[in-house]
Amino acid sequence: MRKLTLAATAIAASAAAAPAFAADLNVSVEIPRLSVAAYHRPYVAVWIERPDNTAVRTLAVWYEVSNLAEGKDWLKDMRTWWRRGGRAMTLPADGISSATKAPGRHTVAVPGARLRDLPAGDYVLVVEAARELGGREAVRVPFRWGAPNTARASGATELGAVSVTVTR
């Protein structure tokens, strides 16, 4: 009987540490319409961090992809993302890089297959925006990977509402 209990405990512990396979991650980012003389669309980076601020994975980078050399040069204005992993990326990255977005609500849908090696647990979704002749802002949204949940936060200037939804 004792051996069976230990075996069941070991199986349960390994299942808890295993990646969460069946979940999808959906991110919604609002870029507010600003009343300024010279409006430039912001560069935006969306990534996942652990609670200790170590970057796990970049999910999206919106920048000027039509002029690749100049567009990549300004990515370092998103200082937090750049320091935590952006400078190590080879851009454009397939499925991650895209053009800047106009004001409005935009979504990033990440299928579970892309995050299959991400262990269940607590994480932080970070969205950072930087705009030429404008400001820079990062919004942090804590969420739990491996169980259905929704979390929200809001920016004050360069970003509006940000939400992350984990579905099963």
Salt bridges, closest charged atoms under 4 A:
GLU30 OE1 - ARG105 NH2 3.58
GLU49 OE2 - ARG84 NH1 2.53
GLU49 OE1 - ARG140 NH2 2.82
ASP73 OD1 - LYS76 NZ 3.10
ASP117 OD1 - ARG57 NH2 3.00
ASP122 OD1 - ARG144 NH1 3.11
GLU128 OE2 - ARG136 NH1 2.48
GLU132 OE1 - HIS40 ND1 3.81
GLU158 OE1 - ARG131 NE 2.76
